[in-house]
Amino acid sequence: MTATDPITEQAARSLIVNGPAVGRFLRRCLESGPERLPMLAYGVLRCLCEAGPQSNLSLAARAGVSAPTMSATVDHLVRAGWVERDIDPTDRRAVAVSVTPEGRKAFRRVRRDLVGAVSRLLDGIDPQALEGFVAVMTALGEELSCRRAAEVTADGKGRPAAAASRRRRS
């Protein structure tokens, strides 16, 4: 399919129109739930639960936010007892952020509640339409993950490629 294919354009328009409303719904669910978790903090917990310890810089690059923004988010999660900072065993100058057992439990509770809220939202939609939706969202997620990975340098520090190239030119 090309960008001029009518169904591709219709899907693009639908995502542009409806994507922000879906994001607001998810944000409201997270922030009004028992844990009152900001969307970025949920993403950090998810990343740490699924991928293991990460540097602050790597987390920031994955989320597409600045290092100070990520540091403030990690501070919030440290105060909650859900993550901890440790010396990175591979580089004693670096700090690794990891999820605590309580953080893993909190993530599972929040995810369960979020899945429940979204399931109620989707209830009543034709099962075939939902199967197609799952396929599209999975493919879209994979495409975005590949693009995000291509933007991060191979140095393992999680700096976006543009920032790393500016640093080399200096």
The 8 nearest C-alpha neighbors of each residue, nearest first, counted from 0:
[[1, 4, 2, 7, 3, 6, 5, 8],
 [0, 2, 3, 4, 7, 8, 5, 6],
 [1, 3, 4, 7, 8, 0, 5, 11],
 [4, 2, 1, 5, 8, 7, 0, 6],
 [3, 5, 7, 1, 2, 6, 0, 8],
 [6, 4, 8, 7, 9, 3, 2, 10],
 [5, 7, 9, 8, 4, 10, 11, 3],
 [8, 6, 10, 4, 9, 5, 11, 2],
 [7, 9, 11, 5, 6, 10, 12, 4],
 [8, 10, 6, 12, 7, 11, 5, 13],
 [9, 11, 13, 7, 8, 12, 6, 14],
 [12, 10, 8, 14, 9, 13, 7, 15],
 [13, 11, 15, 9, 14, 10, 16, 8],
 [12, 14, 10, 16, 11, 15, 17, 9],
 [15, 13, 18, 11, 17, 12, 16, 10],
 [16, 14, 12, 13, 18, 17, 11, 19],
 [15, 17, 13, 14, 18, 12, 19, 20],
 [18, 16, 14, 20, 19, 13, 15, 21],
 [17, 19, 14, 21, 20, 15, 16, 22],
 [18, 20, 22, 21, 17, 23, 16, 15],
 [21, 19, 23, 17, 22, 18, 24, 16],
 [22, 20, 24, 18, 19, 23, 25, 17],
 [23, 21, 19, 25, 20, 24, 26, 18],
 [22, 24, 26, 20, 21, 25, 27, 19],
 [25, 23, 21, 27, 22, 26, 20, 28],
 [24, 26, 28, 22, 27, 23, 29, 21],
 [27, 25, 23, 29, 28, 24, 38, 30],
 [28, 26, 24, 30, 25, 29, 31, 23],
 [29, 27, 25, 31, 26, 30, 32, 24],
 [30, 28, 26, 32, 36, 27, 31, 35],
 [29, 31, 35, 36, 27, 37, 32, 28],
 [32, 30, 35, 28, 29, 27, 33, 34],
 [33, 31, 35, 29, 34, 30, 28, 36],
 [32, 34, 35, 31, 30, 109, 36, 29],
 [33, 35, 36, 32, 109, 30, 29, 105],
 [36, 34, 30, 32, 31, 33, 29, 37],
 [35, 37, 30, 29, 34, 40, 41, 38],
 [36, 38, 40, 39, 30, 29, 41, 35],
 [39, 37, 41, 40, 26, 42, 36, 29],
 [40, 38, 42, 41, 37, 43, 72, 62],
 [41, 39, 43, 37, 42, 38, 72, 44],
 [42, 40, 38, 44, 39, 43, 45, 36],
 [41, 43, 45, 39, 40, 44, 46, 38],
 [42, 44, 40, 46, 45, 41, 47, 39],
 [45, 43, 41, 47, 46, 42, 48, 40],
 [44, 46, 42, 48, 43, 47, 49, 41],
 [47, 45, 43, 49, 44, 48, 50, 42],
 [46, 48, 51, 44, 50, 49, 45, 52],
 [49, 47, 45, 46, 51, 50, 44, 98],
 [48, 50, 46, 47, 51, 45, 44, 52],
 [51, 49, 47, 46, 48, 52, 53, 45],
 [50, 52, 47, 48, 49, 53, 97, 46],
 [53, 51, 97, 96, 47, 95, 50, 54],
 [54, 52, 95, 96, 57, 58, 51, 55],
 [53, 55, 95, 57, 56, 96, 94, 58],
 [54, 56, 58, 57, 59, 53, 70, 69],
 [57, 55, 59, 54, 58, 157, 66, 60],
 [56, 58, 157, 54, 60, 59, 55, 156],
 [59, 57, 55, 61, 56, 60, 62, 54],
 [58, 60, 56, 64, 62, 57, 69, 61],
 [59, 61, 63, 57, 62, 58, 157, 158],
 [62, 60, 58, 59, 63, 57, 147, 157],
 [63, 61, 59, 60, 64, 58, 39, 42],
 [62, 64, 60, 61, 59, 65, 58, 147],
 [65, 63, 59, 62, 68, 60, 66, 69],
 [64, 66, 68, 67, 59, 69, 63, 60],
 [65, 67, 69, 68, 59, 56, 70, 64],
 [68, 66, 70, 69, 65, 71, 64, 59],
 [69, 67, 65, 71, 70, 66, 64, 72],
 [70, 68, 72, 66, 71, 67, 59, 73],
 [69, 71, 67, 73, 72, 68, 66, 74],
 [72, 70, 74, 68, 69, 73, 67, 75],
 [73, 71, 69, 75, 74, 70, 40, 68],
 [72, 74, 76, 70, 75, 71, 77, 69],
 [75, 73, 71, 77, 72, 76, 70, 78],
 [76, 74, 72, 78, 73, 77, 71, 79],
 [75, 77, 73, 79, 81, 78, 74, 82],
 [76, 78, 82, 80, 74, 79, 75, 83],
 [79, 77, 75, 80, 76, 74, 81, 82],
 [80, 78, 76, 77, 81, 75, 82, 102],
 [81, 79, 77, 78, 82, 76, 102, 101],
 [102, 82, 80, 99, 76, 79, 101, 77],
 [83, 81, 98, 77, 99, 97, 76, 80],
 [84, 82, 97, 77, 96, 98, 85, 99],
 [83, 85, 96, 95, 94, 97, 82, 86],
 [86, 84, 95, 94, 87, 96, 83, 97],
 [85, 87, 94, 91, 95, 88, 93, 84],
 [86, 88, 95, 94, 90, 93, 89, 91],
 [89, 87, 90, 86, 91, 95, 85, 93],
 [88, 90, 87, 91, 93, 86, 92, 95],
 [91, 89, 87, 92, 93, 88, 86, 94],
 [90, 92, 93, 87, 86, 88, 89, 94],
 [93, 91, 90, 94, 86, 87, 89, 88],
 [94, 92, 87, 91, 90, 86, 95, 54],
 [93, 95, 86, 87, 85, 54, 84, 96],
 [94, 96, 54, 87, 53, 85, 84, 52],
 [97, 95, 84, 52, 53, 83, 54, 85],
 [98, 96, 52, 82, 83, 47, 95, 84],
 [97, 99, 82, 102, 47, 81, 103, 83],
 [98, 100, 102, 82, 81, 101, 103, 97],
 [99, 101, 103, 102, 104, 98, 81, 82],
 [102, 100, 104, 99, 103, 81, 105, 80],
 [81, 103, 101, 99, 105, 104, 100, 98],
 [102, 104, 106, 100, 101, 105, 99, 107],
 [105, 103, 101, 107, 102, 106, 108, 100],
 [106, 104, 102, 108, 103, 107, 101, 109],
 [107, 105, 103, 109, 104, 108, 110, 102],
 [106, 108, 110, 104, 105, 109, 111, 103],
 [109, 107, 105, 111, 106, 110, 112, 104],
 [108, 110, 106, 112, 111, 107, 113, 105],
 [109, 111, 113, 107, 112, 108, 106, 114],
 [112, 110, 108, 114, 109, 113, 107, 115],
 [113, 111, 115, 109, 110, 114, 108, 116],
 [114, 112, 110, 116, 115, 111, 109, 117],
 [113, 115, 117, 111, 116, 112, 118, 110],
 [114, 116, 118, 112, 113, 117, 111, 119],
 [117, 115, 113, 119, 118, 114, 112, 120],
 [116, 118, 120, 114, 119, 115, 113, 121],
 [119, 117, 115, 121, 120, 116, 114, 122],
 [120, 118, 122, 116, 117, 121, 115, 114],
 [119, 121, 117, 118, 122, 116, 123, 115],
 [122, 120, 118, 119, 124, 117, 123, 129],
 [123, 121, 119, 120, 124, 118, 117, 125],
 [122, 124, 121, 125, 126, 120, 119, 118],
 [125, 123, 122, 121, 126, 129, 128, 127],
 [124, 126, 128, 127, 123, 129, 122, 130],
 [127, 125, 129, 128, 130, 124, 123, 131],
 [128, 126, 130, 129, 125, 131, 124, 132],
 [127, 129, 131, 125, 126, 130, 132, 124],
 [128, 130, 132, 126, 127, 131, 133, 125],
 [131, 129, 127, 133, 132, 128, 126, 134],
 [132, 130, 134, 128, 129, 133, 135, 127],
 [131, 133, 129, 135, 130, 134, 136, 128],
 [132, 134, 130, 136, 131, 135, 137, 129],
 [135, 133, 131, 137, 132, 136, 138, 130],
 [136, 134, 132, 138, 137, 133, 139, 131],
 [135, 137, 139, 133, 138, 134, 140, 132],
 [138, 136, 140, 134, 135, 139, 133, 141],
 [139, 137, 141, 135, 140, 136, 142, 134],
 [138, 140, 136, 142, 141, 137, 135, 143],
 [139, 141, 137, 143, 138, 142, 136, 144],
 [140, 142, 144, 138, 139, 143, 145, 137],
 [143, 141, 139, 145, 144, 140, 138, 146],
 [142, 144, 146, 140, 145, 141, 147, 139],
 [145, 143, 141, 147, 146, 142, 140, 148],
 [146, 144, 148, 142, 143, 147, 141, 149],
 [145, 147, 143, 149, 148, 144, 142, 150],
 [146, 148, 144, 150, 149, 145, 143, 151],
 [149, 147, 145, 150, 151, 146, 144, 61],
 [148, 150, 146, 147, 151, 145, 152, 160],
 [151, 149, 147, 148, 160, 159, 146, 152],
 [152, 150, 159, 160, 148, 149, 157, 158],
 [153, 151, 160, 154, 158, 159, 157, 150],
 [152, 154, 155, 151, 156, 157, 160, 158],
 [155, 153, 152, 156, 157, 158, 151, 163],
 [156, 154, 153, 157, 152, 57, 158, 151],
 [157, 155, 154, 158, 57, 56, 54, 152],
 [156, 158, 57, 155, 60, 56, 151, 152],
 [159, 157, 156, 151, 152, 60, 163, 160],
 [158, 160, 151, 150, 162, 161, 152, 60],
 [159, 161, 152, 163, 151, 150, 162, 164],
 [162, 160, 164, 163, 159, 165, 150, 158],
 [163, 161, 165, 159, 164, 160, 166, 158],
 [162, 164, 166, 160, 165, 161, 158, 167],
 [163, 165, 167, 161, 166, 162, 160, 168],
 [166, 164, 162, 168, 167, 163, 161, 169],
 [165, 167, 163, 169, 164, 168, 162, 161],
 [168, 166, 164, 165, 169, 163, 162, 161],
 [169, 167, 165, 166, 164, 163, 162, 161],
 [168, 166, 167, 165, 164, 163, 162, 161]]
